[in-house]
Amino acid sequence: MKEKGIEFVFVVPQDIYKKSEITKFSYVAKNLGFKVYKINVVRPSFIKSPLQLRRFLLFLFTFVKSVIEIYKLLRIESPDVVQINGLICINEALTSIIFMRKKVVWNLIGNIYPRILLFFLIPLIRAPKIRVFVARSLIRYYFGKKDDIVIPEPVDIQLFDINKIRLSTAKVKEMLGINESDIVIGYLGFITPIKGLEYLIESFCKVKRRFNNVKLLIIGSAPPQYYWYKAFILEMIKRYGLQKDVIFVGYKQGAELVEFLSLVDIVVLPSLNEGTPVSLLEAMALAKPVIATRVGGVPEIVKNGYNGILVNPKNVEELAKAIEKLVIDKRLRHTMGYNALNYVKIRHHPDRIAEKYYELYKVVTQQ
């Protein structure tokens, strides 16, 4: 889109944790020649711990100040279109829509919010003429309209191009204690309660009793407010005696993510709630068969029996049986992985998504 004459200015929160995704995004964007602003904005959070209560109070106390900062920034840049990413960017939405009367494209991507909250926010959600959803199931969830737009999440196809990847996984497997004959089940994502990792651990325990040559590789980290949840998962692993079979490798991205994801034979996402998880799309782009729960927009990505297997959330028996099915059938793993790759190439290719947004921006600016 930049090559077509569209100029982008990115606005992100100040980093509160070192080496966060925000830091890495800002670094990449600046290196590619984009202008990046960092603003003092605190995101709201659900109150389930003293730390989250403190964060929510900080959000309230700094709200007016952040709105003023965003207002000044919009006055300076005077953008033709403001694109807002997620309901969590409530500060930016209020400033752009209500105070600045800007043309807004609002991407609504998650489904973790209580619907009663969304009901009270309907006037704000429906204020912009353009709302973009990453899955059709989210339109109803956000009390959207029939003519709302669906544009899927893009995936960096080049990064995950299996024809260009030449990795030697033997040393990595040796380092992690994985044998060449082992079947590796992988989880990719944050370690948070909404991801349902306790159900994956229970299911893996059942699978391990039947198949000794299985390992569980967890690629991802826990945000500070969820360290307690990781501790809970580690205690489960210890209780089941799986310390040598469940391997944590932390947060990975880019080529390093590809390296570790390449070790995996089956990717499992046992989430209790999702919009359209990028982690699934990345696994599929690397031709991995996936097992995921029937939540949010996941059934719009995973076609049961074609490019993966769908199970009900919190159903340990069903999840264990799905894992066992793919552990046993190598040919089925390869077939589903091949289908997954083709699906992502067709529907989630960055060029396709960029073209959709380019056409959308033209429509918005002409209104």
C-alpha positions as CSV (number, residue, x, y, z in Angstrom):
1,M,0.0,0.0,0.0
2,K,2.9,2.3,0.6
3,E,4.0,1.7,-3.0
4,K,0.5,2.8,-4.1
5,G,0.9,6.2,-2.4
6,I,-0.7,5.6,1.0
7,E,1.2,7.1,3.9
8,F,1.0,5.3,7.3
9,V,1.7,6.8,10.7
10,F,1.7,4.3,13.6
11,V,0.7,5.2,17.1
12,V,1.5,2.7,19.9
13,P,1.5,2.8,23.7
14,Q,4.7,3.5,25.6
15,D,6.4,0.2,26.5
16,I,6.0,-0.9,30.1
17,Y,7.8,-4.2,29.7
18,K,11.2,-4.6,28.0
19,K,11.4,-6.6,24.9
20,S,7.6,-6.5,24.5
21,E,5.9,-6.9,21.1
22,I,5.3,-3.1,21.0
23,T,9.1,-2.6,21.2
24,K,9.8,-5.0,18.4
25,F,7.0,-3.6,16.2
26,S,8.2,-0.1,16.6
27,Y,11.8,-1.1,15.8
28,V,10.7,-2.9,12.6
29,A,8.3,-0.1,11.5
30,K,11.0,2.6,12.0
31,N,13.6,0.6,10.1
32,L,11.1,0.3,7.2
33,G,10.8,4.1,7.1
34,F,7.5,4.6,8.9
35,K,6.8,7.3,11.4
36,V,6.0,5.9,14.9
37,Y,4.6,7.8,17.8
38,K,4.6,6.4,21.3
39,I,1.9,7.8,23.6
40,N,1.3,7.6,27.3
41,V,-1.9,5.5,27.3
42,V,-2.8,2.8,29.7
43,R,-5.1,0.0,28.5
44,P,-8.1,-1.1,30.6
45,S,-8.1,-4.6,32.1
46,F,-10.5,-6.9,33.8
47,I,-10.2,-6.8,37.6
48,K,-9.2,-10.3,38.7
49,S,-6.1,-9.5,40.8
50,P,-4.5,-6.6,42.8
51,L,-2.2,-5.9,39.9
52,Q,-5.1,-5.6,37.4
53,L,-7.0,-3.4,39.9
54,R,-4.0,-1.1,40.0
55,R,-3.8,-1.1,36.2
56,F,-7.5,-0.3,35.9
57,L,-7.3,2.6,38.3
58,L,-4.3,3.9,36.4
59,F,-6.3,3.7,33.2
60,L,-9.1,5.9,34.9
61,F,-6.6,8.4,36.3
62,T,-4.7,8.9,33.1
63,F,-7.7,8.7,30.7
64,V,-8.2,12.5,30.2
65,K,-4.5,13.1,29.8
66,S,-4.1,10.4,27.2
67,V,-7.2,11.7,25.2
68,I,-5.6,15.2,25.2
69,E,-2.3,13.7,23.9
70,I,-4.1,11.7,21.2
71,Y,-6.1,14.9,20.2
72,K,-2.9,16.9,19.8
73,L,-1.3,14.2,17.7
74,L,-4.3,14.0,15.4
75,R,-4.2,17.8,15.0
76,I,-0.5,17.6,14.0
77,E,-0.8,14.7,11.5
78,S,-4.3,15.4,10.3
79,P,-4.9,11.9,8.8
80,D,-7.5,11.3,6.2
81,V,-8.4,8.0,7.9
82,V,-7.8,6.7,11.4
83,Q,-7.6,3.0,11.7
84,I,-8.2,1.7,15.3
85,N,-7.1,-1.8,16.2
86,G,-9.3,-3.5,18.8
87,L,-12.0,-2.4,21.3
88,I,-9.2,-2.0,23.9
89,C,-8.1,1.2,22.1
90,I,-11.1,3.0,23.7
91,N,-9.1,6.2,24.2
92,E,-8.2,6.5,20.5
93,A,-11.8,5.6,19.5
94,L,-13.4,8.3,21.6
95,T,-10.9,10.9,20.6
96,S,-11.1,10.2,16.8
97,I,-14.8,9.6,16.6
98,I,-16.4,11.9,19.1
99,F,-13.9,14.8,19.5
100,M,-12.1,15.0,16.2
101,R,-14.9,13.7,13.9
102,K,-12.4,11.7,11.8
103,K,-13.2,9.1,9.3
104,V,-12.6,5.9,11.2
105,V,-12.0,2.3,10.3
106,W,-12.4,0.3,13.5
107,N,-11.0,-3.3,13.5
108,L,-12.8,-5.3,16.1
109,I,-10.8,-8.5,16.6
110,G,-11.3,-10.2,20.0
111,N,-14.2,-11.8,21.9
112,I,-13.1,-11.7,25.5
113,Y,-15.4,-8.9,26.6
114,P,-18.7,-9.4,28.5
115,R,-21.5,-8.7,26.1
116,I,-23.3,-6.5,28.6
117,L,-20.3,-4.2,28.3
118,L,-20.6,-4.2,24.5
119,F,-24.3,-3.5,24.8
120,F,-23.6,-0.3,26.7
121,L,-20.9,0.6,24.1
122,I,-23.2,0.1,21.1
123,P,-23.5,3.9,20.3
124,L,-19.7,4.2,20.2
125,I,-19.2,0.9,18.3
126,R,-21.7,1.9,15.6
127,A,-20.5,5.5,15.4
128,P,-17.9,4.9,12.7
129,K,-19.4,4.1,9.3
130,I,-16.8,1.3,8.7
131,R,-16.2,-1.6,11.1
132,V,-13.9,-4.4,10.0
133,F,-14.1,-7.8,11.6
134,V,-11.6,-10.6,11.2
135,A,-14.3,-13.3,11.4
136,R,-18.0,-13.2,10.5
137,S,-18.9,-14.7,13.9
138,L,-17.7,-11.5,15.5
139,I,-20.2,-9.2,13.7
140,R,-23.1,-10.6,15.9
141,Y,-20.9,-10.6,19.0
142,Y,-20.3,-6.8,18.7
143,F,-23.9,-6.0,17.8
144,G,-22.7,-5.2,14.3
145,K,-24.7,-4.8,11.1
146,K,-25.2,-7.1,8.1
147,D,-23.2,-4.9,5.8
148,D,-20.1,-4.8,8.1
149,I,-16.9,-5.9,6.5
150,V,-14.9,-9.0,7.1
151,I,-11.2,-9.0,6.3
152,P,-9.2,-11.9,7.6
153,E,-5.8,-11.6,9.4
154,P,-2.8,-11.7,7.1
155,V,0.1,-14.2,7.5
156,D,3.7,-13.6,6.4
157,I,3.7,-16.3,3.8
158,Q,7.4,-15.7,2.8
159,L,8.6,-16.2,6.4
160,F,6.8,-19.5,6.7
161,D,7.5,-20.7,3.1
162,I,8.5,-24.3,3.6
163,N,10.2,-24.4,0.2
164,K,12.7,-21.8,1.2
165,I,13.3,-23.0,4.8
166,R,16.5,-25.0,5.2
167,L,16.8,-25.8,8.9
168,S,18.8,-28.4,10.8
169,T,16.5,-29.4,13.6
170,A,18.7,-32.2,15.0
171,K,20.7,-30.0,17.3
172,V,17.7,-28.2,18.6
173,K,15.9,-31.5,19.3
174,E,19.0,-32.8,21.1
175,M,19.2,-29.6,23.2
176,L,15.5,-29.9,24.2
177,G,15.7,-33.7,24.9
178,I,13.5,-34.7,21.9
179,N,14.3,-37.9,20.1
180,E,14.1,-38.2,16.3
181,S,11.3,-40.8,16.8
182,D,9.2,-38.6,19.1
183,I,5.9,-37.0,17.9
184,V,5.9,-33.4,19.0
185,I,2.7,-31.7,20.0
186,G,3.0,-28.0,20.0
187,Y,1.2,-25.0,21.6
188,L,1.8,-21.6,20.2
189,G,0.6,-18.5,22.0
190,F,0.5,-16.6,25.3
191,I,0.2,-18.5,28.6
192,T,-3.0,-17.1,29.9
193,P,-6.2,-18.6,31.4
194,I,-8.3,-17.8,28.2
195,K,-6.0,-20.2,26.3
196,G,-7.2,-23.3,28.3
197,L,-3.7,-24.8,28.8
198,E,-4.9,-26.9,31.8
199,Y,-7.1,-28.9,29.5
200,L,-4.2,-29.4,27.1
201,I,-2.0,-30.7,29.9
202,E,-4.8,-33.1,31.1
203,S,-5.3,-34.4,27.5
204,F,-1.6,-34.8,27.0
205,C,-1.3,-36.8,30.2
206,K,-3.9,-39.2,28.8
207,V,-2.1,-39.4,25.4
208,K,1.2,-40.0,27.2
209,R,-0.2,-43.0,29.0
210,R,-0.9,-44.6,25.6
211,F,2.0,-43.3,23.5
212,N,5.4,-43.0,25.2
213,N,7.0,-41.3,22.3
214,V,5.2,-37.9,22.5
215,K,6.4,-34.6,23.7
216,L,4.6,-31.3,24.3
217,L,6.4,-28.1,23.2
218,I,5.0,-24.8,24.5
219,I,6.1,-21.8,22.5
220,G,5.1,-18.6,24.3
221,S,5.4,-16.7,27.5
222,A,3.1,-15.5,30.3
223,P,2.5,-11.7,30.7
224,P,3.4,-10.5,34.2
225,Q,-0.2,-10.3,35.3
226,Y,-0.5,-14.0,34.5
227,Y,2.7,-15.4,36.2
228,W,0.3,-17.1,38.7
229,Y,-1.3,-19.0,35.8
230,K,2.0,-20.3,34.5
231,A,2.9,-21.4,38.1
232,F,-0.5,-23.2,38.2
233,I,0.3,-25.0,34.9
234,L,3.8,-25.9,36.1
235,E,2.3,-27.4,39.3
236,M,-0.1,-29.5,37.1
237,I,2.9,-30.8,35.1
238,K,4.7,-31.7,38.3
239,R,1.7,-33.4,39.7
240,Y,1.3,-35.6,36.6
241,G,5.0,-36.3,36.5
242,L,5.4,-34.7,33.0
243,Q,8.4,-32.5,33.8
244,K,10.6,-34.3,31.1
245,D,7.8,-34.4,28.5
246,V,6.5,-30.8,28.6
247,I,9.1,-28.3,27.3
248,F,8.8,-24.5,27.6
249,V,10.9,-22.5,25.1
250,G,9.4,-19.0,25.8
251,Y,8.3,-16.3,23.4
252,K,9.7,-16.7,19.8
253,Q,9.2,-14.6,16.7
254,G,10.5,-14.4,13.1
255,A,13.1,-17.0,12.0
256,E,13.4,-18.3,15.6
257,L,9.7,-19.0,15.7
258,V,9.9,-20.9,12.4
259,E,12.9,-22.9,13.8
260,F,11.0,-24.1,16.8
261,L,7.6,-24.5,15.1
262,S,9.4,-26.7,12.5
263,L,10.0,-29.3,15.3
264,V,6.3,-29.7,15.8
265,D,4.2,-32.4,14.2
266,I,0.7,-31.3,15.5
267,V,-0.3,-27.9,16.7
268,V,-3.0,-27.6,19.4
269,L,-4.9,-24.5,20.5
270,P,-7.3,-25.4,23.4
271,S,-8.7,-21.8,23.8
272,L,-11.9,-20.9,25.7
273,N,-12.3,-17.8,23.6
274,E,-10.7,-16.5,20.3
275,G,-11.2,-14.0,17.5
276,T,-9.1,-15.4,14.7
277,P,-5.8,-16.6,16.3
278,V,-2.7,-15.7,14.3
279,S,-0.9,-18.6,15.9
280,L,-3.1,-21.1,14.1
281,L,-2.6,-19.3,10.8
282,E,1.2,-19.3,11.3
283,A,1.2,-23.0,12.1
284,M,-1.0,-23.7,9.0
285,A,1.4,-21.6,6.8
286,L,4.1,-24.0,7.9
287,A,1.9,-26.9,6.7
288,K,1.1,-28.1,10.2
289,P,-2.2,-30.0,11.0
290,V,-4.0,-28.2,13.8
291,I,-6.4,-29.2,16.5
292,A,-8.5,-26.3,17.9
293,T,-11.6,-25.6,19.9
294,R,-15.0,-24.4,18.4
295,V,-14.8,-20.9,19.7
296,G,-15.1,-17.4,18.1
297,G,-13.8,-17.3,14.5
298,V,-11.8,-20.6,14.8
299,P,-14.3,-22.7,12.8
300,E,-14.0,-20.2,10.0
301,I,-10.3,-21.1,9.8
302,V,-10.2,-24.7,10.7
303,K,-12.4,-26.9,8.5
304,N,-13.0,-30.0,10.5
305,G,-11.5,-33.1,8.9
306,Y,-9.9,-31.1,6.0
307,N,-7.1,-28.9,7.4
308,G,-7.5,-29.8,11.1
309,I,-9.8,-31.1,13.8
310,L,-12.3,-29.1,15.8
311,V,-13.2,-30.1,19.4
312,N,-15.4,-28.6,22.1
313,P,-13.7,-26.3,24.7
314,K,-12.9,-27.8,28.1
315,N,-13.5,-31.4,26.7
316,V,-10.4,-33.3,27.8
317,E,-11.5,-36.6,26.4
318,E,-12.4,-35.2,23.0
319,L,-9.1,-33.3,22.8
320,A,-7.1,-36.4,23.8
321,K,-8.8,-38.5,21.1
322,A,-8.1,-35.9,18.4
323,I,-4.4,-35.8,19.4
324,E,-4.2,-39.6,19.4
325,K,-5.9,-39.8,16.0
326,L,-3.1,-37.6,14.4
327,V,-0.3,-39.3,16.4
328,I,-1.4,-42.6,14.9
329,D,-1.9,-41.5,11.3
330,K,1.1,-39.9,9.8
331,R,-0.5,-39.7,6.3
332,L,-3.5,-37.8,7.8
333,R,-1.1,-35.3,9.4
334,H,0.6,-34.7,6.1
335,T,-2.7,-34.3,4.2
336,M,-4.2,-31.9,6.7
337,G,-1.0,-29.9,6.8
338,Y,-0.9,-29.6,3.0
339,N,-4.6,-28.5,3.0
340,A,-3.9,-26.0,5.8
341,L,-1.0,-24.5,3.8
342,N,-3.1,-24.1,0.6
343,Y,-6.0,-22.6,2.6
344,V,-3.8,-19.9,4.2
345,K,-2.1,-19.1,0.8
346,I,-5.5,-18.4,-0.8
347,R,-7.3,-16.7,2.0
348,H,-4.7,-15.0,4.2
349,H,-1.9,-14.0,1.8
350,P,-0.7,-10.4,2.7
351,D,-1.1,-9.2,-0.9
352,R,-4.7,-10.2,-0.8
353,I,-5.4,-8.5,2.5
354,A,-3.5,-5.4,1.5
355,E,-5.6,-5.1,-1.6
356,K,-8.8,-5.3,0.4
357,Y,-7.7,-2.5,2.7
358,Y,-6.5,-0.4,-0.2
359,E,-10.0,-0.6,-1.7
360,L,-11.5,0.1,1.7
361,Y,-9.4,3.3,2.2
362,K,-10.5,4.5,-1.2
363,V,-14.2,4.1,-0.3
364,V,-13.7,5.8,3.1
365,T,-11.9,8.8,1.8
366,Q,-14.6,9.3,-0.9
367,Q,-17.5,9.4,1.7
